[in-house]
Amino acid sequence: MEEIELRKRRKRNMKLYPIYEMIGLDFMFYYGIRVLFLSQIKGITDADIVFASSIYAFFMIIFQVPIAIFVDKVGKRRALVTGNILNALCIFLVLVCPNLTVYIIEEIINSIAFGLKGVTESSILNSSIPDTKKKSEIFSRIHSKGYSKYCYLYATTTLVSGIIYDINPYIPIILCFITCCLASFISYRFVEIEENRNDKNVYEYMNDLKNGFKFVFKSNRLRPLLLILGAIWGLSCLFGTYEVSLLEDLNISATFIGIALAIYQIIAGKMSRQSNKFNNKYKNKSLTIILLMMTTTFLISGVVSLMNIPFGIQISIILISYTLVPIGKGFYQVLTSRYLNNFSKPDTSTKIYSGRIIVNNLARMLIGFLGTLVLTHFNIRYAMIIIAMIFFIITYILYKYAKDKLGLKPQEYKKRDLEPVK
């Protein structure tokens, strides 16, 4: 009877996950107009927006150990619900934000929210799939299904927010708040698969946590994976601000920006469905190619924006070059979880996802500070070129370091790279 009930719980989570991912993976109605809303309505500069993003990443790192403890104590489902409720609070703060200080407070709370979501979302799906030889493929199929739907809905909401913003800039923020509340309700519908709350004392728990993180950061295979994932994530977050700043500098309207970003999300959704084919073709070079695509976008858009050519041709080349980022992100979103799940076991799952969040946000923080520094001393057009040149060098270094350590199947890794340190 217990086995039948477990199968029902697994089936329920696997069926619900794509629906949740479509609505609750990230903010809807927000990112397309975020830079415009904060700069035009709230009076926060582009450099300060990038700086606040770095503060977000810093506190994501600081809070990661408490988040890991919280998740193990209360369970993944309750932690996920908490993260989504905090997201709703964050958007409310953006709505009433009077200055940079309040916006930074919102970003700190946001770091807790996405810290909880980052540890629990993929982990809930992974624990819901029975252990079979095709578990990795099943995970990728369910995840890509949900992520592609998220991209399509995100595209629609981005288009709508761009149009509505020109009418009333506050309406997209209110709609975002409503979707955060809906995501909180959907996450409440998940059921816990692994009832493994930890009743150890603080000393024993901290020792286990230390050993778990020791495994994550000392693994010869996992460490280079986390580094290149962090570089991709940090650069894509920086691009999220730079892309809109450049279009704003070129006097592109919010409606047109919304249309462009909506198209890019549709592209990302389409590409997420092709992630397995992409990985099968390029294998351990897949992540390096994604990072190179993003870096190339910075270079092309920066150079073309400085060229004395007809505006129509100029903006067309920039918008076409921008497509390389959503193509890469579509592959990245699915391959990230697939690669990490090759290492994931019940007793290391939380630590591995926490390790990824730490590295991702350390990279985001450093890249964000770099982006702020460059944008403070140069205009957005030169800043794009400078960031590109730096990342061509970083991409080459990461490729040389990780080329023989990525893209293996679970059975191809050595035992010491898959099991926690004792």
C-alpha positions in Angstrom: 0.0 0.0 0.0 2.9 2.4 0.8 4.4 1.7 -2.6 1.1 2.5 -4.4 0.9 5.8 -2.4 4.5 6.7 -3.3 3.8 6.1 -7.0 0.8 8.4 -6.7 2.8 11.1 -5.0 5.6 10.9 -7.6 3.0 11.0 -10.5 1.3 14.0 -8.9 4.6 16.0 -8.7 5.7 15.1 -12.2 2.4 16.2 -13.6 2.3 19.4 -11.6 5.9 20.4 -12.1 5.6 21.7 -15.8 2.6 23.8 -14.7 4.5 25.3 -11.8 7.6 25.9 -13.8 5.5 27.7 -16.5 4.2 30.2 -13.9 6.5 30.2 -11.0 10.1 29.8 -12.3 10.7 33.5 -12.4 8.9 36.9 -12.4 6.3 37.4 -15.1 5.5 40.9 -16.6 8.7 42.3 -14.9 12.1 41.9 -16.5 11.1 43.4 -19.8 10.3 46.8 -18.2 12.4 46.5 -15.0 15.2 48.8 -16.1 12.8 51.3 -17.6 10.6 51.3 -14.5 13.5 51.7 -12.0 15.3 54.3 -14.1 12.4 56.4 -15.4 9.8 56.0 -12.6 12.0 55.4 -9.5 15.0 57.5 -10.6 17.6 54.7 -10.1 20.5 54.8 -12.6 21.5 51.8 -14.8 24.8 51.5 -12.9 23.0 51.4 -9.6 20.7 48.7 -10.9 23.7 46.5 -11.8 25.2 47.3 -8.4 22.0 46.2 -6.6 22.2 43.0 -8.6 25.6 42.4 -7.2 24.3 43.0 -3.7 21.6 40.4 -4.4 24.3 37.9 -5.5 26.4 38.7 -2.4 23.6 38.0 0.0 22.6 34.9 -1.9 26.0 33.6 -1.0 25.8 34.7 2.6 22.3 33.1 3.1 23.1 29.8 1.4 24.2 27.9 4.4 21.1 29.0 6.5 18.9 28.2 3.5 20.4 24.7 3.2 19.7 24.2 6.9 16.2 25.5 6.6 15.4 23.3 3.6 16.6 20.2 5.4 14.7 21.1 8.6 11.3 22.0 7.1 11.4 20.0 3.8 11.6 21.0 0.2 7.9 21.7 -0.3 7.5 24.1 2.6 10.8 25.8 1.6 9.6 26.3 -2.0 6.2 27.8 -0.8 8.2 30.2 1.5 10.4 31.2 -1.4 7.4 32.1 -3.6 5.7 34.1 -0.9 8.9 36.1 -0.4 8.9 36.7 -4.2 5.4 38.3 -3.9 6.7 40.5 -1.1 9.7 41.6 -3.2 7.5 42.7 -6.1 5.3 44.7 -3.6 8.4 46.5 -2.4 9.4 47.3 -6.0 5.9 48.7 -6.5 6.2 51.1 -3.5 10.0 51.6 -3.7 10.9 55.3 -3.1 14.7 55.1 -3.6 17.8 53.0 -4.1 18.0 51.9 -0.4 14.6 50.3 -0.4 15.4 48.6 -3.8 18.5 47.1 -2.3 16.5 45.8 0.7 14.1 44.2 -1.8 17.1 42.6 -3.6 18.3 41.2 -0.3 14.9 39.6 0.4 14.8 38.5 -3.2 18.1 36.6 -2.6 16.5 34.6 0.1 13.5 33.8 -2.1 15.4 32.6 -5.1 17.9 30.9 -2.8 15.1 28.7 -1.5 13.6 28.2 -5.0 17.0 27.4 -6.5 17.7 24.6 -3.9 14.2 23.1 -4.0 12.7 23.3 -7.5 14.8 20.9 -9.6 15.4 18.8 -6.5 11.6 18.2 -6.0 11.3 17.0 -9.6 14.5 14.8 -9.3 13.3 13.1 -6.2 9.9 12.5 -7.8 11.3 10.5 -10.7 12.0 6.8 -9.8 15.6 5.6 -10.1 15.9 4.1 -13.6 18.5 4.1 -16.3 16.6 6.7 -18.1 16.0 9.0 -15.1 18.3 11.7 -16.6 16.3 11.7 -19.9 13.0 11.7 -18.1 14.1 14.7 -16.0 15.2 16.6 -19.1 12.0 15.9 -20.9 9.8 17.1 -18.0 12.0 20.0 -17.3 12.2 21.1 -20.9 8.4 20.8 -21.3 7.9 23.1 -18.3 10.7 25.5 -19.3 9.5 25.9 -22.9 6.0 26.7 -21.6 7.5 29.2 -19.2 9.3 30.8 -22.1 6.1 31.1 -24.2 4.2 32.6 -21.3 7.1 34.8 -20.4 7.2 36.0 -24.0 3.5 36.9 -23.9 3.7 38.7 -20.6 6.8 40.6 -21.7 5.0 41.8 -24.9 2.0 42.8 -22.9 4.0 44.6 -20.2 5.9 46.6 -22.9 2.6 47.8 -24.4 0.9 48.4 -21.0 4.0 50.3 -19.7 3.5 53.0 -22.2 0.0 53.4 -20.9 0.6 53.0 -17.1 4.0 51.8 -15.9 2.6 50.4 -12.6 0.2 47.9 -14.1 2.9 45.4 -15.2 4.2 45.4 -11.6 0.8 44.7 -10.2 0.3 41.8 -12.7 3.6 40.4 -11.6 2.5 40.4 -8.0 -0.6 38.5 -8.9 1.4 35.8 -10.7 3.7 35.5 -7.7 0.7 34.8 -5.5 -0.5 32.2 -8.1 2.9 30.5 -8.0 2.7 30.3 -4.2 -0.6 28.5 -4.4 0.7 26.0 -7.1 3.8 25.2 -5.1 1.6 24.4 -2.1 0.1 21.6 -4.2 3.4 19.6 -4.3 3.8 16.7 -2.0 7.0 15.7 -0.1 8.7 12.6 -1.5 11.7 12.3 0.8 10.6 12.7 4.4 14.2 13.2 5.7 14.0 16.1 8.0 17.1 16.3 10.2 16.8 15.9 14.0 20.5 16.1 14.8 21.9 18.7 17.1 23.4 21.9 15.6 27.0 20.6 16.0 26.3 17.3 14.2 24.3 19.0 11.5 27.0 21.6 10.8 29.6 18.9 10.6 27.5 17.0 8.0 26.8 20.2 6.1 30.6 21.0 6.1 31.3 17.5 4.7 28.6 17.9 2.1 30.0 21.2 0.8 33.5 19.8 1.0 32.4 17.1 -1.4 30.9 19.7 -3.7 33.9 22.0 -3.9 36.6 19.4 -3.9 35.2 17.1 -6.6 37.5 17.2 -9.6 34.5 16.8 -11.9 31.9 19.0 -10.2 34.1 22.0 -9.5 34.8 22.9 -13.2 31.2 22.4 -14.0 30.1 24.8 -11.3 32.7 27.4 -12.5 31.5 27.4 -16.1 27.9 27.4 -15.1 28.6 30.4 -12.9 30.3 32.3 -15.7 27.3 31.7 -18.0 24.8 32.7 -15.3 26.8 35.9 -14.3 27.2 37.0 -17.9 23.5 36.4 -18.8 22.4 38.4 -15.7 24.6 41.3 -16.7 23.3 41.1 -20.3 19.7 41.4 -18.9 20.5 45.0 -17.8 22.9 45.9 -20.6 20.6 44.8 -23.5 17.8 47.1 -22.4 20.2 49.9 -21.5 21.6 49.8 -25.1 18.2 49.8 -26.6 17.1 52.7 -24.4 20.3 54.6 -25.4 19.2 54.1 -29.0 15.8 55.6 -28.2 13.8 52.4 -28.7 10.3 52.6 -27.1 9.1 50.3 -24.3 6.6 48.7 -26.6 9.2 47.8 -29.2 11.6 46.5 -26.5 8.7 44.3 -25.2 8.1 42.9 -28.6 11.8 42.1 -29.0 12.2 40.5 -25.6 9.0 38.4 -26.2 10.5 37.0 -29.4 13.7 36.2 -27.6 11.8 34.2 -24.9 10.0 32.2 -27.6 13.4 31.4 -29.1 14.7 30.3 -25.7 11.6 28.0 -25.3 12.2 26.5 -28.7 15.8 25.9 -28.0 15.2 24.3 -24.6 13.4 21.5 -26.4 16.5 20.9 -28.5 18.9 20.8 -25.5 19.4 17.0 -25.6 20.3 17.1 -29.3 22.6 20.0 -28.7 24.3 18.1 -25.9 24.6 14.9 -28.0 26.3 16.9 -30.8 28.7 19.0 -28.9 29.1 16.9 -25.7 31.6 18.4 -23.3 32.0 21.5 -25.4 28.3 22.4 -25.0 28.7 24.9 -22.1 31.7 26.5 -23.6 29.8 27.2 -26.9 27.0 28.7 -24.9 29.4 31.1 -23.1 31.0 32.0 -26.4 27.6 32.8 -28.0 26.8 35.2 -25.2 30.2 36.8 -25.3 29.9 37.3 -29.1 26.6 39.1 -28.6 28.2 41.7 -26.4 31.0 42.3 -29.0 28.7 42.6 -32.0 26.1 44.8 -30.4 28.7 47.1 -28.9 30.7 47.5 -32.1 27.7 48.0 -34.4 26.2 50.6 -32.0 29.3 52.7 -32.6 29.3 52.4 -36.4 28.1 55.3 -38.6 25.6 53.3 -40.6 21.8 53.8 -41.3 19.8 53.3 -38.1 17.6 50.6 -39.6 20.5 48.4 -40.5 22.2 49.2 -37.1 19.3 48.2 -35.0 18.6 45.1 -37.1 22.1 43.8 -36.7 22.0 44.4 -32.9 18.6 42.7 -32.5 19.7 39.7 -34.6 22.9 39.4 -32.5 20.8 39.5 -29.3 19.2 36.1 -30.4 22.4 34.3 -29.5 21.7 34.8 -25.8 18.2 33.3 -25.7 19.4 30.4 -27.8 22.2 29.8 -25.3 19.9 30.2 -22.3 17.4 27.8 -23.7 20.1 25.1 -23.8 21.7 26.2 -20.5 18.5 26.0 -18.4 17.9 22.3 -19.2 21.5 21.1 -19.4 22.4 22.7 -16.0 20.0 20.5 -14.1 20.8 17.5 -16.2 24.5 17.7 -15.5 24.1 18.4 -11.8 21.7 15.5 -11.4 24.5 13.2 -12.6 26.1 13.8 -9.2 22.9 14.1 -7.2 22.1 11.6 -4.4 19.5 12.0 -1.6 22.2 13.0 0.9 24.0 15.4 -1.3 21.2 16.9 -3.4 20.7 20.0 -1.3 24.4 20.6 -0.9 25.0 20.3 -4.7 22.3 22.8 -5.6 23.4 25.1 -2.8 27.0 24.8 -4.2 25.7 25.8 -7.6 23.9 28.8 -6.2 27.0 29.9 -4.2 29.2 29.7 -7.3 26.6 31.2 -9.6 26.1 34.2 -7.4 29.7 34.6 -6.6 30.2 34.9 -10.4 27.2 37.2 -10.7 28.5 39.4 -7.9 32.0 39.7 -9.4 30.7 40.2 -12.9 28.1 42.7 -11.6 30.8 44.7 -9.9 32.8 44.6 -13.1 29.8 45.7 -15.1 29.1 48.5 -12.7 32.7 49.7 -12.8 32.8 49.7 -16.6 29.4 51.3 -16.9 30.4 54.1 -14.5 33.5 55.1 -16.6 32.2 54.3 -20.1 28.9 54.6 -21.9 26.9 51.5 -22.6 28.3 51.0 -26.1 31.9 50.9 -25.1 31.0 48.9 -22.0 29.6 46.1 -24.2 32.9 45.8 -26.1 35.0 45.9 -22.9 33.0 43.1 -21.3 33.2 41.0 -24.5 37.0 41.3 -24.7 37.3 40.2 -21.0 35.0 37.3 -21.5 36.7 35.9 -24.6 39.8 35.4 -22.4 37.7 33.9 -19.5 36.0 31.5 -22.0 39.3 30.3 -23.3 40.7 29.7 -19.8 37.5 27.8 -18.7 37.5 25.7 -21.8 41.1 24.6 -21.3 40.4 23.8 -17.6 37.1 21.9 -18.1 37.3 20.2 -21.5 38.0 16.7 -20.2 35.8 17.0 -17.1 32.3 17.8 -18.5 29.4 15.9 -20.1 29.9 12.4 -18.8 27.1 10.1 -17.9 26.6 9.1 -14.2 28.2 5.7 -14.6 31.3 7.3 -16.3 32.3 9.3 -13.3 34.6 7.8 -10.7 33.0 6.8 -7.4 34.8 9.5 -5.4 33.2 12.1 -7.6 29.7 11.0 -7.0 29.6 10.2 -3.3 29.9 12.6 -0.4 33.1 12.9 1.6 33.0 10.9 4.8 
